[in-house]
């Protein structure tokens, strides 16, 4: 999971945390969960799924759960009287650069087609405090904590403040009827349940690479399968946790010919060009999605609003795949590939250009 500077949780670790410090930390959590999504989507959209289906499936599964984590953090924030702030330019991080909210200064992330180098960035983002089976990166730092510790601090702070900080009736909640595995938050117990889902799906447990439900590997271990080139499988007879699993399953091989040559960290395209129009249209759709999520997390949890969000997500994928694969040019050259810049674009370029 993302590692944060200790200053982010100092107000939560004091003997008497405040409701305001919990609300601020939950907004930071929403922004951090979202910040990984453009990184993962850019890599996902750069893959020719006919050649790299397994890798695409792994990335997409992580994106879906990052959306769930955004939802759970929003549910908790709403339950304690806050309001998620999503539909603003400042909600979107700048790429390349640090992830928002005080992430470690030596971690810079950017939008790039899928590669083993970009995968290393994903592993650094998702690595738990004590990864099982194989350890590849040093994690101890005097001024940094894992996001698992960050959420644990929120959980502890909420417990110390008690059930009195929660709305008397469910407030602006997204339940499992709309989003699978979502938790309706109404008190300390349900808030901690929601936090456990976030931690377990991202980091696994202290004794297993599986998430809390035991049916899928946590994000770090899913990505590590690609790094190791094999699926993670259980090893019969293992006693210690690190002996119970090994990356010895079916091969997972990156086909480099199945990665589109999209640019890294695309900036502004030439005004009036076809590339600029495609990028602006994508960003308008992306901004519309943020607006749909903002409304959904702030009271409009109707099926209609949820369907609007899903439709915008599907449109984003179609637009990005066409841009990054060089379509509609049947014989694209390097300059024909366009990558979405994931910027705030509240005006429809089709209307703006008239």
C-alpha angles and dihedrals in degrees: 000000000000115000118227134199113259090241088073093066103031091101089052095050097054116102093254111037116187131230088241092056090050092049092049092049092049091053088050089051092053091051093048094049089051094046093070094052099076089047092053095040093051090054091044094050091050092063124094096224092204088066103030104031098143094050091047090050092052094050093045092051090054092049091053090054093046086057089051090051090052088052094048093048089049091050091053093046091050092047092057094048102267130121124225111239107209111136098074134100091242092059090072115075122227116251126244098034145070121320112254128265102048101306115178111292096232094059113087118172132189144176110272140149114266115283137145088259091055089046089058088057090052091050091050090051094048102036112125125224092260110017115200128228098010129025119198108163136046110244106178115106129154095228101037137076132185120254087245087063089044092055091043088055090052090049092050092047092050091050091051091051091048136205091309092082092062126092112258090236128031107284122206094330129171106211134196089266087074102026122029114242094010116144125220105226119213106141145006094285096053092042090054090047090055091048091050090056091053094048096044095047092049102039108014118224131300091260104031141039088223121099120248093279091053094226102098136033118251117257097264093054093045090056093043089061088067091046092051093041094231139079118260110247137178118260115218115234098020114149106183117057091245090054096052096072137040138177092243102111129105115328121266107196127182111227102209089197087063095064117091117229096242117160123260117246095355112213131187115328123218108290111255094016124128088244092055092049092050092048094046091049091052092048091049089054090046092050089048088054091053088051091050091050091046091055092044093050091046101055111298098100093152124140088243093058092045090051089051090055092048091049091052091049091053091048090051091054093049093048095046094047090052092048097046097042092055095248138189088028104086091206105036123189127203093272092053095066114097126191124201113245097208096226133151108271112167095169122077105240091211089061095036091056095055 
